[in-house]
Amino acid sequence: MKTRIQKLNEMDKVIQEIAKDLGLDWFPQEFDVIPERKMIELLAYRFPRNFSHWSFGRDFEFERTKHDYGFGIPYEVVLNTNPSRAFLININPFPIQVLVMAHVYAHNNFMKNNIHFAPTRRDVLTSVSSAATRFREYEEIYGLDEVEKIIDAGMALQYNTNFDFFIKDGTEERSERLKYQKTKKRDPLDDFFPKKPDGKEYKKRQKECLRRTPMEPDRDILLYIIKNAPLEDWQKDILSVIRDQMRYLYPQMRTKIMNEGWATYWHMRIMNRLFEQGYLTAEDHGYYSLYNSRVLAMNKYHLNPYIVGLKIWEDIEDRWNKGKFGKEYRECDDLRVKEKWDKKLGLGKEKIFKVRDTYSDRFFFEEFLTEKLVDDLDLYIYASIEHPDGSITDIIIEDDWQVIKRLLVQAHTTFGIPHIEVTDGNYKGRRELYLKHLFEEAPLDPEYREKTMEHIYDLWQNPVHLETVEIELKIPEDRLAILSDIFGSIPQKILDELGIDKKEKGVIYTYDGKKHTVWEIELKRNKNSQLRLS
Amino acid sequence: MAVNEQEWTEHGEKDAARHREKIKKAIMENIADIISEESIITKKGDDIVKVPVKGIKSYHFKHGEKGGAGAGQGKGKKGDVIGQRKKGGKPDRKAGDEPGIDYLETEITIEKLIEMMLKDLGLPKLQKKETAQLEIPKGWTFEDIEKKGLQSNLDKKRTIKQAIKRTAVFVKTIMEEAGCTKEEAEAALWRAKGDINEALELLKKGRVTLEEGEVPKPYIFNDDLRFRTLKEDVEYQSNAVIIAMMDVSGSMSTYKKYIARSFFWWMKNFLETIYENVRIIFVSHHAEAKIVDEETFFHKGESGGTHCWSAYDLAHHLTETEFPTEKWNIYAFHFSDGDDWDTRKTVESVKKLLPRCNMVGYGEIHDQMDDVDWLQGKLMKDLVKGLNLHEIETEDGLEIFENTGEEALFLGITINGKEDIYPALREFLKKER
């Protein structure tokens, strides 16, 4: 009799043949079959053999408790490495393992070809485990509390970093370029006819520029701190590792809808072939349908990337097959003609492969989320309304497809990460750190702001300032319901409908290592930072 | 071969323990706030309290969103209500939509809380009365908790705790799987007799509603059962009686009474946790003192004039009759706002009672918001004079007066608000005294 592993290896070959036939390519794929506990740990720690931290432990314990009663186990974890490594749970039934393997090949194909993954380190696992070893040594030398303090602070800033891989960060070349740009005379024609910087003026500007740190506002708070805070090498090492790990994970955040939709699209097609060709039985089909429907279930409080992604991919394919795009189609206003539109172009496959190569979720939504899809997917925007008795009603506030689309595009541009920059690392000439929140949507959560500033203080070891905007709401008294904390992300139109008056004020928060203080400043708003949804 | 079996050592367990340790630390740091929570004194030992724990979240800059808006999927048009829930019953959003998962509150039993506080406080000093020392068979102590055991050794408390814990996980899972509110998930689980799969099926079919008055409770599964293993234990201990005296006169505002009750409630729970045979006598007084039962002491309000001496005299009477000093360690505690009609007489009564006790403690509650401020603090001032007390320094910044030279200790503490409850407990129960 064949062992389980032998059977899976056979299926692996069959899946590869089918996937190849369907037009997919991939990095060499390795599967590790692991016990559930390991899978839970992998989920909590992001990488196998990652460093030790209480927050990973917390997530591990939570997931494990859930799992002890048979729920909440992910079907697979795939790492964006070359060769690609994926993990399967040893007790999953055979047809589910096959489904997961098919799903993994599609992820592999996506990560190999999508441009956002191109600059990531595909050998990340080696660096992860060696970092874990170093962290353990630091613990032995400097003590758990000291190491934890740095990891805590690094984790608090991991999202405030530069995710743009196409610009190499912090290279000499960049700072030289900046120095040059900042010091030369500004002339609109400079870009076309670069001039040599001239004597006095140049020296003066250069001096001024060199005094300023950072030379231009820097969104990469974490990197700025690594380079400029009075830290020891081991502390810088820890922060850099955390920063690198988050940057590595970022392309996955950025393409989650596309990637999961893509994997679902292909696993369904591969599985159908397997059933047609008799590799899987009718009984297997029962399992498969059950799991597949669970993967595709809708949730009233959040988007399911599997179904949303899948439907968009299928729609793109259908539209490009039938020629439902371009000026002629767009300008046709006879709905019946539009419905039956079919130029039999057969460009669907080609189009989805092209989209796979260069898009991210933001543009995926912006370009391909149609009225029909919003309708088919039953998408809506809800808000939570708090009543005086403390109860909360969740209510649909928007079902207009264009508003929904705009909000989704916005959500997949910022991922809810506030845009905060270091504008001055030598504030008041006293090496105090001045941060500025470029207010776009919503004010910062006060508790999180305070604690994060404390973490920054731990690293910077000097007072930290943060400039931001606070919002005051005036809610009509006759209203029973109070809209709580959702004002920032809700279109002005809706606030008007509800009769809610909004007022903004500029503030600077300061943490000096002992206490938090705040003072008001005049609110300066430039044209570009208008509320996007108003 | 592309498919392999893999093993690697896990460290999740170690980090999880570190996280639990941090929760404990956070609770201890906030304990003065937690224990002065008004709702707590209506609870019993194995009740669970929700404790807001600061400092164990993963902090980062994020937009404030308590209720929040979001995108969801389902049938419905603008204005349709998709969920109705109590505060705190957040819609469960999947991780990944936003960075980081956080747990805002932790649950802890009063029992556990007391245990943690005792570690912090140390045990109160009980003087040994040789003649009254008794051999107290503490019966059996439980050494260990196991999943299998004799039915008679079933640890009901832990079993139920386990069932509650598991049910909470089920509810959360159902919320996630079915995308429903906490209430719906609990109702469905109750209807399905605890079977999570069935509950999910029920929710798929439609709304699950409960009859009026029907409250979902956890079902207990075999897997939840916890048993103890036993060990015989004998302990030698002294008899102790605590005379808890509280001013319930008109000048004691609701807030002051709540501080006094909160103090006594914790004291009672501490002492009952530590000592097998501690007796607590509840005395409430206005112009007249009387012995009341626990329920009345903690929950009923009264009013009238104020004669503090009446309580001390009643206590003195008790030491002569029911609790003779040769057999009992006697501790008397009195809480008042100091608005006493005859402080001279009260000082005399205290002087009379003091030699019969191991310790007399007096807590005077001052309320900055109070209009009749000139009356406050009257008794403390006269006690300081009459008993020749001197002020001592503490790290908590409390105002404490102590006598010197006497066999029995007198301790007076001024309490300025609910945040002083815990430090006052610490001072009254301090090991070194």
Chai-1 contact restraints between the chains, C-beta under 6 A:
chainA,res_idxA,chainB,res_idxB,connection_type,confidence,min_distance_angstrom,max_distance_angstrom,comment,restraint_id
A,I5,B,V3,contact,1.0,0.0,6.0,A-B,restraint_1
A,L8,B,V3,contact,1.0,0.0,6.0,A-B,restraint_2
A,N9,B,M1,contact,1.0,0.0,6.0,A-B,restraint_3
A,N9,B,V3,contact,1.0,0.0,6.0,A-B,restraint_4
A,D12,B,A2,contact,1.0,0.0,6.0,A-B,restraint_5
A,D12,B,V3,contact,1.0,0.0,6.0,A-B,restraint_6
A,E30,B,A2,contact,1.0,0.0,6.0,A-B,restraint_7
A,F31,B,A2,contact,1.0,0.0,6.0,A-B,restraint_8
A,F31,B,V3,contact,1.0,0.0,6.0,A-B,restraint_9
A,D32,B,N4,contact,1.0,0.0,6.0,A-B,restraint_10
A,D32,B,Q6,contact,1.0,0.0,6.0,A-B,restraint_11
A,V33,B,E5,contact,1.0,0.0,6.0,A-B,restraint_12
A,I34,B,Q6,contact,1.0,0.0,6.0,A-B,restraint_13
A,E41,B,E10,contact,1.0,0.0,6.0,A-B,restraint_14
A,E41,B,G12,contact,1.0,0.0,6.0,A-B,restraint_15
A,S52,B,H11,contact,1.0,0.0,6.0,A-B,restraint_16
A,S52,B,D15,contact,1.0,0.0,6.0,A-B,restraint_17
A,W54,B,D15,contact,1.0,0.0,6.0,A-B,restraint_18
A,W54,B,R18,contact,1.0,0.0,6.0,A-B,restraint_19
A,W54,B,H19,contact,1.0,0.0,6.0,A-B,restraint_20
A,W54,B,K22,contact,1.0,0.0,6.0,A-B,restraint_21
A,S55,B,S58,contact,1.0,0.0,6.0,A-B,restraint_22
A,F56,B,D15,contact,1.0,0.0,6.0,A-B,restraint_23
A,G57,B,D15,contact,1.0,0.0,6.0,A-B,restraint_24
A,G57,B,A16,contact,1.0,0.0,6.0,A-B,restraint_25
A,G57,B,R18,contact,1.0,0.0,6.0,A-B,restraint_26
A,G57,B,H19,contact,1.0,0.0,6.0,A-B,restraint_27
A,R58,B,H19,contact,1.0,0.0,6.0,A-B,restraint_28
A,F60,B,G12,contact,1.0,0.0,6.0,A-B,restraint_29
A,F60,B,A16,contact,1.0,0.0,6.0,A-B,restraint_30
A,E61,B,A16,contact,1.0,0.0,6.0,A-B,restraint_31
A,T65,B,V169,contact,1.0,0.0,6.0,A-B,restraint_32
A,K66,B,V169,contact,1.0,0.0,6.0,A-B,restraint_33
A,Y69,B,V169,contact,1.0,0.0,6.0,A-B,restraint_34
A,F71,B,T173,contact,1.0,0.0,6.0,A-B,restraint_35
A,M155,B,S58,contact,1.0,0.0,6.0,A-B,restraint_36
A,A156,B,Y59,contact,1.0,0.0,6.0,A-B,restraint_37
A,A156,B,H60,contact,1.0,0.0,6.0,A-B,restraint_38
A,Y159,B,H60,contact,1.0,0.0,6.0,A-B,restraint_39
A,Y159,B,P99,contact,1.0,0.0,6.0,A-B,restraint_40
A,M298,B,Q73,contact,1.0,0.0,6.0,A-B,restraint_41
A,M298,B,G74,contact,1.0,0.0,6.0,A-B,restraint_42
A,N299,B,G179,contact,1.0,0.0,6.0,A-B,restraint_43
A,K300,B,G72,contact,1.0,0.0,6.0,A-B,restraint_44
A,K300,B,G74,contact,1.0,0.0,6.0,A-B,restraint_45
A,K300,B,I82,contact,1.0,0.0,6.0,A-B,restraint_46
A,K300,B,G179,contact,1.0,0.0,6.0,A-B,restraint_47
A,Y301,B,G72,contact,1.0,0.0,6.0,A-B,restraint_48
A,Y301,B,P91,contact,1.0,0.0,6.0,A-B,restraint_49
A,Y301,B,R93,contact,1.0,0.0,6.0,A-B,restraint_50
A,Y301,B,G179,contact,1.0,0.0,6.0,A-B,restraint_51
A,H302,B,R93,contact,1.0,0.0,6.0,A-B,restraint_52
A,H302,B,K94,contact,1.0,0.0,6.0,A-B,restraint_53
A,H302,B,D97,contact,1.0,0.0,6.0,A-B,restraint_54
A,L303,B,A71,contact,1.0,0.0,6.0,A-B,restraint_55
A,D378,B,Q73,contact,1.0,0.0,6.0,A-B,restraint_56
A,D378,B,G74,contact,1.0,0.0,6.0,A-B,restraint_57
A,D378,B,K75,contact,1.0,0.0,6.0,A-B,restraint_58
A,L379,B,Q73,contact,1.0,0.0,6.0,A-B,restraint_59
A,I381,B,A71,contact,1.0,0.0,6.0,A-B,restraint_60
A,Y382,B,G72,contact,1.0,0.0,6.0,A-B,restraint_61
A,Y382,B,I82,contact,1.0,0.0,6.0,A-B,restraint_62
A,A383,B,A69,contact,1.0,0.0,6.0,A-B,restraint_63
A,S384,B,G67,contact,1.0,0.0,6.0,A-B,restraint_64
A,S384,B,G68,contact,1.0,0.0,6.0,A-B,restraint_65
A,E386,B,G67,contact,1.0,0.0,6.0,A-B,restraint_66
A,G390,B,K87,contact,1.0,0.0,6.0,A-B,restraint_67
A,S391,B,K86,contact,1.0,0.0,6.0,A-B,restraint_68
A,I392,B,R85,contact,1.0,0.0,6.0,A-B,restraint_69
A,T393,B,V81,contact,1.0,0.0,6.0,A-B,restraint_70
A,T393,B,Q84,contact,1.0,0.0,6.0,A-B,restraint_71
A,D394,B,I82,contact,1.0,0.0,6.0,A-B,restraint_72
A,D394,B,G83,contact,1.0,0.0,6.0,A-B,restraint_73
A,I395,B,V81,contact,1.0,0.0,6.0,A-B,restraint_74
A,I396,B,G76,contact,1.0,0.0,6.0,A-B,restraint_75
A,I396,B,K78,contact,1.0,0.0,6.0,A-B,restraint_76
A,I396,B,D80,contact,1.0,0.0,6.0,A-B,restraint_77
A,D399,B,K77,contact,1.0,0.0,6.0,A-B,restraint_78
A,D399,B,K78,contact,1.0,0.0,6.0,A-B,restraint_79
A,G416,B,E98,contact,1.0,0.0,6.0,A-B,restraint_80
A,P418,B,F61,contact,1.0,0.0,6.0,A-B,restraint_81
A,I420,B,F61,contact,1.0,0.0,6.0,A-B,restraint_82
A,A442,B,H63,contact,1.0,0.0,6.0,A-B,restraint_83
A,P443,B,G64,contact,1.0,0.0,6.0,A-B,restraint_84
A,D445,B,K62,contact,1.0,0.0,6.0,A-B,restraint_85
A,D445,B,G64,contact,1.0,0.0,6.0,A-B,restraint_86
A,Y448,B,Y59,contact,1.0,0.0,6.0,A-B,restraint_87
A,Y448,B,K62,contact,1.0,0.0,6.0,A-B,restraint_88
A,K451,B,Y59,contact,1.0,0.0,6.0,A-B,restraint_89
A,T452,B,Y59,contact,1.0,0.0,6.0,A-B,restraint_90
A,T452,B,H60,contact,1.0,0.0,6.0,A-B,restraint_91
A,T452,B,F61,contact,1.0,0.0,6.0,A-B,restraint_92
A,S484,B,K66,contact,1.0,0.0,6.0,A-B,restraint_93
A,S484,B,G67,contact,1.0,0.0,6.0,A-B,restraint_94
A,D485,B,G64,contact,1.0,0.0,6.0,A-B,restraint_95
A,D485,B,E65,contact,1.0,0.0,6.0,A-B,restraint_96
A,D485,B,K66,contact,1.0,0.0,6.0,A-B,restraint_97
A,D485,B,G67,contact,1.0,0.0,6.0,A-B,restraint_98
A,I486,B,G67,contact,1.0,0.0,6.0,A-B,restraint_99
A,I486,B,G68,contact,1.0,0.0,6.0,A-B,restraint_100
A,I486,B,A69,contact,1.0,0.0,6.0,A-B,restraint_101
A,S489,B,A69,contact,1.0,0.0,6.0,A-B,restraint_102
A,I490,B,A69,contact,1.0,0.0,6.0,A-B,restraint_103
